[in-house]
Amino acid sequence: MTLMRLPGLSGHEDRVRRAIAARLDAMGCAAETDVLGNLWVSFEGEGPSVMLFTHMDQLGFVVRKIEADGLIRLERLGGVPERALAAQEVLICLGDGRDLPGVIANKSHHATMPDEKYRVLRYAEVFVDAGLASQAAAEAAGVRIGTPVVYAPRAVELGETRVMGTSVDDRAGCAVLLDVAAALAARTGGPPVHLCFTVQEEFNLRGAQPLAQQLQPEIALQIDLMLATDTPDMAARGEMALGQGPGISLYSFHGRGTLNGVIPHPALVRLAEESAKVANLPLQRSAQTGVLTDLSYVQLVGQGVASLDLGFPMRYSHSARELCDLTDLAQLSALLQEMLARITPAFSLERDLLP
C-alpha cells in the first residue's frame, strides 16, 4: 500500500524506483538501473535465463497549458477513461514536499443544462483547479508545461483482504515481485533470474523492450492485472474473480491502436498449470481482446522469447480507484516461486517435444 501512495507517472517513476531499490537493498540485493529508469536485480543460476518483470509507472496527465486565471489544462498520458475524470482529485507532481493538490472541475449542477447532463467531456475540455489565482501564481508555485499530474494517491483497506486505491496497476505487481525477490535472495538453486521493475508501460510499452534487449532472456514472465469479470458490467467478459487466485493469459490482443498481443508458449502454460497443481494453488484463465502488456514487445527480442502473462484479478482498471485482493497477490507470489524452482537445466522449450 505504501507504493500506491507514491506518484509515478510514466517517464517520472523516480520516487517509486527509489522506494523499490531501498527495499531490495534491505534484502541484500544489489539493483541496477539504466538511462530510462528501469530497475532490476539478477540472481545467478543454471538453466534457461528468465526475465520476470512488472511495471512501476502509472497513467495520468501532463500540464498542457496554464490559463491566465490559474486554471490548468491537461494532456492525457496513457489510457485514461474520460468518463471517469469529472470531480477527481489530482496531484500536481513538483517533488517531495512540494506537490500540489487539485481537482478536475465538474460544472455546477445548478447551472447544468438538460443537453449537458449525459455528455462526457473530452479531456481537452477539462481543467484542474489547484487554488491558484493566476498564471503567475501557478508558475511561482512551480507548475510548468509538461509537469506530471496523477490521480491523488490513495490506498484504503476494504473488508478483510481487499485494497482499493490508485495505481493498483501495477504497484500490486511490484509488491508481488518484491516478495519473490526475498525468496530468491535466500534460495540455494534454480535458474538465472532477472527480476525487473520497468518504466513507461502505460506510454505505449516503452521500457521493457530495451531492457530485454540488454538481458537477452530465454523465458519472459510478465506480471500485471487481469480483468476481473465478477461484477454485473463485466460478467460476459470471462470467468476471473477476486479472491479466487492468480491467473494466466491464454490470449491477449489490443485490437485498437497498437495491434499487438501475446499467445503464450505452451511449455510455460504447462509449467504454470503443473506448478499450481503441485503447490495446491488455484489458477484462473483469461482470454481477452482490448488488453495489452509490454510482453508483446519483449517476446520479439533476439530470436524470440518464450513468453507468458501472469497476473491477479483487478476491478475498475485505469480509474482513480482500482481494487484487488491481497490473497490473490500472495498466491501469485507462491505460484511464481514454484514455477521458477521447476525451471531446471533440463527444462525444454522445444515445441515438438511437448505432449
C-alpha positions, 0 to 999 in steps of 0.5 A, a space after each residue: 500500500 505504501 507504493 500506491 501512495 507514491 506518484 509515478 507517472 510514466 517517464 517520472 517513476 523516480 520516487 517509486 524506483 527509489 522506494 523499490 531499490 531501498 527495499 531490495 537493498 534491505 534484502 541484500 540485493 544489489 539493483 541496477 538501473 539504466 538511462 530510462 529508469 528501469 530497475 532490476 536485480 539478477 540472481 545467478 543460476 543454471 538453466 534457461 535465463 528468465 526475465 520476470 518483470 512488472 511495471 512501476 509507472 502509472 497513467 495520468 496527465 501532463 500540464 498542457 497549458 496554464 490559463 491566465 486565471 490559474 486554471 490548468 489544462 491537461 494532456 492525457 498520458 496513457 489510457 485514461 477513461 474520460 468518463 471517469 475524470 469529472 470531480 477527481 482529485 489530482 496531484 500536481 507532481 513538483 517533488 517531495 514536499 512540494 506537490 500540489 493538490 487539485 481537482 478536475 472541475 465538474 460544472 455546477 449542477 445548478 447551472 447544468 443544462 438538460 443537453 449537458 447532463 449525459 455528455 462526457 467531456 473530452 479531456 481537452 475540455 477539462 481543467 484542474 483547479 489547484 487554488 491558484 489565482 493566476 498564471 503567475 501564481 501557478 508558475 511561482 508555485 512551480 507548475 510548468 508545461 509538461 509537469 506530471 499530474 496523477 490521480 491523488 494517491 490513495 490506498 484504503 483497506 476494504 473488508 478483510 483482504 481487499 485494497 482499493 486505491 490508485 495505481 493498483 496497476 501495477 504497484 500490486 505487481 511490484 509488491 508481488 515481485 518484491 516478495 519473490 525477490 526475498 525468496 530468491 535472495 535466500 534460495 540455494 538453486 534454480 535458474 538465472 533470474 532477472 527480476 525487473 521493475 520497468 518504466 513507461 508501460 502505460 506510454 505505449 510499452 516503452 521500457 521493457 523492450 530495451 531492457 530485454 534487449 540488454 538481458 537477452 532472456 530465454 523465458 519472459 514472465 510478465 506480471 500485471 492485472 487481469 480483468 476481473 469479470 465478477 461484477 454485473 458490467 463485466 460478467 460476459 467478459 470471462 470467468 476471473 474473480 477476486 479472491 479466487 487466485 492468480 491467473 494466466 493469459 491464454 490470449 491477449 490482443 489490443 485490437 485498437 491502436 497498437 495491434 499487438 498481443 501475446 499467445 503464450 508458449 505452451 511449455 510455460 502454460 504447462 509449467 504454470 498449470 503443473 506448478 499450481 497443481 503441485 503447490 495446491 494453488 488455484 489458477 484462473 484463465 483469461 482470454 481477452 481482446 482490448 488488453 495489452 502488456 509490454 510482453 508483446 514487445 519483449 517476446 520479439 527480442 533476439 530470436 524470440 522469447 518464450 513468453 507468458 502473462 501472469 497476473 491477479 484479478 483487478 476491478 475498475 482498471 485505469 480509474 482513480 480507484 482500482 481494487 484487488 485482493 491481497 490473497 490473490 497477490 500472495 498466491 501469485 507470489 507462491 505460484 511464481 516461486 514454484 514455477 521458477 524452482 521447476 525451471 531446471 537445466 533440463 527444462 525444454 522449450 522445444 515445441 515438438 517435444 511437448 505432449 
